[in-house]
Amino acid sequence: MPSKPKKPKLEHSELSGEFTDDGVTVLVDIFRPAGTNADWRMEVITPEEDLIEWEEPFATDREAFDEFLATIARDGIRSFFDEADPAIH
């Protein structure tokens, strides 16, 4: 029986965590493969467990978090809930 490939271990940014705005809370996850200097990836998870992910990686975790904040400033936190299908940014 073939063994399942192991999921790579991830390093999560200290900037990851719950974020609340306008009475709505989402989980921001900024991560990269553990033990590497690879670019950071970002996902936002809603309370309904919808997953919104950014296609393009970020050079730093701060750059990723700043993009998250810019998205909220531009579109509002509820923009993560407005689409029928989970979004890819």
LUMLUMMAR-519845 format. One record per atom (N, C-alpha, C): residue in one letter; x, y, z. Coordinates in pm, whole numbers, plus 50000, padded with zeros to 5 digits. Example, Ala and Ser with C-alpha at 12.3 -4.5 7.8 and 13.67 -1.06 7.14 Angstrom:
2
a513194943150780
a512304955050780
a513204967050780
s512854977550708
s513674989450714
s512905000350787
END
This chain:
89
m500844988350000
m500005000050000
m500895012450000
p500695021649904
p501545033549899
p501305042550019
s502385048450065
s502235057550178
s501825071350127
k501105078350211
k500675091850175
k501875101150184
p501975110550089
p503065120250102
p502855128750227
k503955131450294
k503875139550415
k503645154150377
k502785160650456
k502595174950436
k503845182050487
p504315191950412
p505495199150461
p505155206950587
k506115207450677
k505915215450798
k505965230050759
l505135237950826
l505035252050794
l505485260750910
e506075271950875
e506405282450971
e505315292950959
h504645295951069
h503575305951068
h504105319051123
s503765329851056
s504205343151097
s503565346951230
e504285355151305
e503725360751429
e502565370151399
l502455374551273
l501355383451233
l500065375651205
s500155362551200
s498975354151181
s498105354551305
g496815352651285
g495895351851398
g494545357651363
e493705358851465
e492375364351445
e492455379351426
f491595384451338
f491515398751313
f490035402451310
t489665412451391
t488275416751399
t488145431151353
d487155433551267
d486845446951220
d485345447351192
d484705458251228
d483275460051199
d482445448551256
g482865443151371
g482125432451436
g482285418751371
v483215417651276
v483435405051204
v484855400351231
t485025387451260
t486345381851287
t486695371651179
v487925372751129
v488465362851035
v489815358151089
l490285347051036
l491605341951072
l492555344750956
v493635351650984
v494665354550884
v495805344750908
d496165337150806
d497265327550817
d498335331250715
i499505335050765
i500655338550682
i501715328050713
f502205321150609
f503065309650633
f504015307250517
r505035299050544
r505975294350442
r506525280950490
p507165273350401
p507755260650445
p508765263150558
a508695255150661
a509585256650777
a511035254550737
g511905262450799
g513335260850777
g513835266150644
t513035274450578
t513435280050449
t513365295250452
n513905301250348
n513745315550327
n512785317950211
a511865308550189
a510895309550080
a509965321450105
d509295325649997
d508315336350010
d507145331750097
w506455341550152
w505315339050240
w504035337950159
r503125329250201
r501795327650143
r500785333050245
m499615337150195
m498595342250287
m497235336550252
e496495333050357
e495115328450346
e494285335550452
v493035337950419
v492065343150515
v490955332850525
i490605329050648
i489565319150670
i488435325850747
t487205324750693
t486035330750756
t485485321250862
p484585326250949
p483965317351048
p483195305750984
e482755307550859
e482065296750786
e483065287350719
e484345289650746
e485455281750693
e485645283250542
d485195294650486
d485545298050349
d487015301850348
l487715297850245
l489145300250234
l489405309950120
i490065320950150
i490455330750049
i491975330850049
e492565328249933
e494025327749928
e494545337149820
w495715342349845
w496385351049750
w497265342249661
e497145344149530
e497935336149435
e499415339649442
e499715352449452
e501105356849450
e501695356249591
p502895351049603
p503555350849734
p504115364649769
f504525366149892
f505045378749944
f506485376749991
a507325386749969
a508725385850009
a508885385250161
t507995392350233
t508055392450380
t506665390150437
d506625385750561
d505325384050626
d504655397550649
r505435407950672
r504895421450690
r504215426250562
e504825423350447
e504235427050318
e502885420150300
a502805407650339
a501535400150330
a500485406550420
f500855409450544
f499885415150638
f499455429050593
d500385436850539
d500035450150488
d499035449050373
e499185438850288
e498225436550179
e496855433050236
f496815424950341
f495565421650408
f494895434450461
l495675442750530
l495125455250584
l494645464450473
a495385465150362
a494995473550249
a493685468550187
t493515455350181
t492275449650128
t491095453550215
i491275453150347
i490195457050438
i489915471950426
a490955480250416
a490755494650403
a490035498050272
r490375490850167
r489815493550035
r488405487650019
d488235475050060
d487005467650029
d486145464350152
g486725465550272
g486005461950394
g486165447150425
i486095443950553
i486285429950594
i485165421150541
r483995426950520
r482865419050470
r483055414650326
s484045420350258
s484305416150119
s484735401450113
f485235396250222
f485615382150225
f484385372950228
f483215378850253
f481975371050265
f481035372950147
d481305382750061
d480345386849959
d480305378049836
e481255369549817
e481315361849693
e480755347849714
a480115342649610
a479535329249617
a480635318749629
d481745320749559
d482865311549565
d484015318049639
p484785310249711
p485965315949776
p486855323049673
a487405334049714
a488175342449621
a489635338649619
i490225341949508
i491675341249495
i492125355249459
h493025360849537
h493515374449512
h494825374049439
END
